[in-house]
Amino acid sequence: MKTKIMGVLSHLLGRKQEKSSPDIKEVFKGSGYLNAPENAYTGYPAPLPPDPSIEAYLVRFLVSEDSLTLLFQTLAQAGYKVSPELNTQVINHSGDPSSKKVMLFQHPSFAGTIVSFASDDLDVLEALQQTRIEPPLPADSFPWIDPEGLGSLQGDIEYWWTHLWLPFWLSLSQERQSALDLEPEWREFIVMHQPHDTPSSPGKEVTEATLSTEPTRSQE
């Protein structure tokens, strides 16, 4: 579990990761964080399965350009001022080194940005789950793909579907699903591939199995 979670975070840093990047375990060492409450896993985005070696929760999701701006605004309102040009950064609450922290990773992909962050501040997670953060639409992430010609999902599109789009889709009410400006072919694709035994509901938890797949390349 620990190896897979750290592998996901390493991937999100991309090629711009520097050797001097702070170690996530050291950043949150002694924070006193234990676990996110059960109801945190019913929101979107939901925390990843906890890693006992990291005294923080981990969250990962894909955002559109507009939602990235909204994310930065939400973090700023919570006391964390983001430097948008940095792919990796540790932000102290209100600039106080002894306070709670957010460790933020950004990785351009799928016509948006994969965001992953770790934090010992549950107020940030609550604020984020109350904000309508959305990924790019499928046609924007895969403009060259004809969804009607897709069979079994593999590679990049499997990663996008399992880890990024499906958790977002399942968090939406039927009303919001219907309101999304999806092309008919992509809407049919989603209906065909979504789990039919799982009703639309917030916060489908990411399981250990979903952490084992990573995209083969970035979608700029």
C-alpha positions in Angstrom: 0.0 0.0 0.0 2.7 2.5 1.0 4.8 1.8 -2.0 1.8 2.2 -4.4 0.7 5.5 -2.8 4.2 7.0 -2.9 4.5 5.8 -6.5 1.4 7.7 -7.4 2.7 10.8 -5.8 6.1 10.4 -7.5 4.3 10.1 -10.9 2.4 13.3 -10.2 5.6 15.2 -9.7 6.5 14.5 -13.3 9.8 15.2 -14.8 10.1 18.5 -13.0 10.6 16.8 -9.6 13.8 18.0 -8.0 16.1 16.0 -5.8 15.7 18.6 -3.1 11.9 18.2 -3.0 10.9 17.7 0.6 10.0 14.3 1.8 6.3 14.0 2.4 6.8 11.9 5.6 9.2 14.4 7.0 6.9 17.3 6.2 4.1 15.9 8.3 6.2 14.1 10.9 4.8 14.9 14.4 1.7 16.6 13.1 -0.5 14.5 15.3 -2.9 13.7 12.4 -4.6 10.4 12.8 -7.3 9.6 10.2 -10.0 11.5 8.3 -13.5 10.9 9.7 -15.7 8.4 8.0 -17.9 11.0 6.4 -14.9 12.5 4.6 -15.0 9.5 2.3 -18.5 10.3 1.2 -17.5 13.6 -0.4 -15.7 14.5 -3.6 -12.8 14.4 -3.8 -12.4 11.6 -1.3 -9.1 10.9 0.5 -7.0 8.0 -0.8 -6.6 5.0 1.5 -4.5 6.1 4.5 -0.8 5.4 4.7 0.2 4.9 8.4 3.7 6.3 7.6 2.3 9.7 6.6 0.7 11.8 9.2 -1.7 13.4 6.7 -4.5 12.5 4.3 -3.9 12.3 0.6 -6.3 13.5 -2.2 -5.9 13.3 -6.0 -8.2 14.6 -8.7 -8.2 16.1 -12.2 -9.3 19.7 -12.7 -10.0 22.0 -15.7 -8.3 25.3 -16.0 -11.3 27.1 -14.4 -11.5 24.6 -11.6 -7.8 25.0 -10.9 -8.3 28.7 -10.4 -11.2 27.9 -8.1 -9.0 25.5 -6.2 -6.4 28.1 -5.5 -9.1 30.5 -4.3 -10.5 27.9 -2.0 -7.0 27.2 -0.5 -6.4 30.9 -0.1 -9.6 31.4 1.8 -8.6 28.5 4.0 -5.3 30.3 4.8 -3.0 28.6 2.2 -1.6 30.9 -0.5 -0.5 28.9 -3.6 2.4 29.8 -5.9 0.7 28.6 -9.2 4.1 28.4 -11.0 5.4 25.7 -8.7 4.7 22.1 -9.4 5.5 21.0 -5.9 5.2 23.2 -2.8 4.7 23.0 1.0 2.4 25.8 2.2 2.0 26.6 5.9 -1.3 27.9 7.2 -1.1 31.7 7.2 2.6 31.4 6.6 3.3 30.1 10.1 5.9 27.2 10.0 4.5 25.7 13.2 1.0 25.5 11.9 -0.9 23.0 9.8 0.3 22.4 6.2 -0.6 21.5 2.7 1.8 19.8 0.4 0.6 20.4 -3.2 1.6 18.6 -6.4 0.5 19.7 -9.9 0.9 17.6 -13.1 -0.5 18.9 -16.5 -2.4 16.0 -18.1 -5.6 15.1 -19.9 -6.2 18.8 -21.0 -6.2 19.9 -17.4 -4.1 19.4 -14.3 -3.9 16.4 -12.0 -3.8 17.8 -8.5 -2.6 15.8 -5.6 -2.1 17.2 -2.1 -1.4 16.0 1.4 -2.5 17.9 4.5 -3.1 17.5 8.2 -5.8 20.2 8.1 -9.3 18.6 7.7 -10.8 22.0 7.3 -9.2 22.2 3.9 -10.8 18.9 2.8 -14.2 20.0 4.0 -13.8 23.3 2.1 -12.7 21.5 -1.0 -15.6 19.1 -0.9 -18.0 22.0 -0.7 -16.5 23.5 -3.8 -17.6 22.4 -7.3 -14.3 21.2 -8.6 -14.7 19.7 -12.1 -12.3 17.9 -14.6 -12.2 18.8 -18.3 -15.0 17.1 -20.3 -14.1 13.8 -22.0 -14.1 15.3 -25.4 -11.6 17.9 -24.3 -9.3 15.3 -22.7 -9.5 13.0 -25.7 -10.4 15.1 -28.8 -9.0 12.5 -31.2 -10.9 9.6 -29.8 -14.2 8.3 -31.1 -15.9 6.9 -28.0 -18.2 4.7 -30.1 -15.2 2.7 -31.3 -13.8 2.0 -27.8 -13.9 -1.5 -26.5 -12.1 -2.5 -23.4 -10.3 0.4 -21.7 -6.5 0.3 -21.6 -3.6 2.6 -21.0 -4.2 6.3 -20.6 -8.0 6.2 -21.0 -8.3 3.4 -18.5 -6.3 5.4 -15.9 -8.4 8.6 -16.7 -11.6 6.7 -16.4 -10.8 4.7 -13.2 -8.9 7.2 -11.1 -10.1 10.6 -12.4 -13.4 10.7 -14.2 -15.5 8.0 -12.6 -15.0 9.2 -9.0 -16.2 12.6 -10.2 -19.1 11.2 -12.1 -20.4 9.0 -9.3 -20.3 12.0 -6.9 -22.8 13.9 -9.0 -26.5 13.8 -8.5 -28.6 12.6 -11.6 -29.6 16.2 -12.1 -26.0 17.4 -12.3 -25.0 14.5 -14.5 -27.8 15.4 -16.9 -26.7 19.1 -16.9 -23.1 18.4 -18.0 -22.5 19.5 -21.6 -21.5 16.0 -22.8 -21.6 15.0 -26.4 -24.1 12.2 -26.9 -21.4 9.7 -27.9 -19.5 10.4 -24.6 -22.6 10.2 -22.5 -23.4 6.8 -24.0 -19.8 5.7 -23.3 -20.2 6.7 -19.7 -23.5 4.9 -19.3 -22.0 1.8 -20.8 -18.9 1.7 -18.7 -20.1 2.9 -15.3 -20.7 0.2 -12.6 -24.4 -0.5 -13.0 -24.6 -2.0 -9.5 -23.4 1.2 -7.9 -25.9 4.1 -7.8 -24.7 7.7 -8.3 -23.5 8.8 -4.9 -20.8 11.1 -3.5 -17.3 9.9 -2.7 -16.7 6.5 -4.2 -13.6 5.5 -2.3 -10.4 4.8 -4.2 -9.3 1.2 -3.4 -5.9 -0.3 -3.3 -6.5 -1.9 -6.7 -7.1 1.5 -8.4 -3.7 2.7 -7.3 -1.8 0.1 -9.3 -2.5 1.7 -12.7 -0.7 4.9 -13.9 -1.0 6.7 -17.2 1.6 5.8 -19.8 2.0 9.3 -20.9 0.6 12.8 -20.3 -2.2 14.3 -22.3 -1.3 17.9 -22.7 
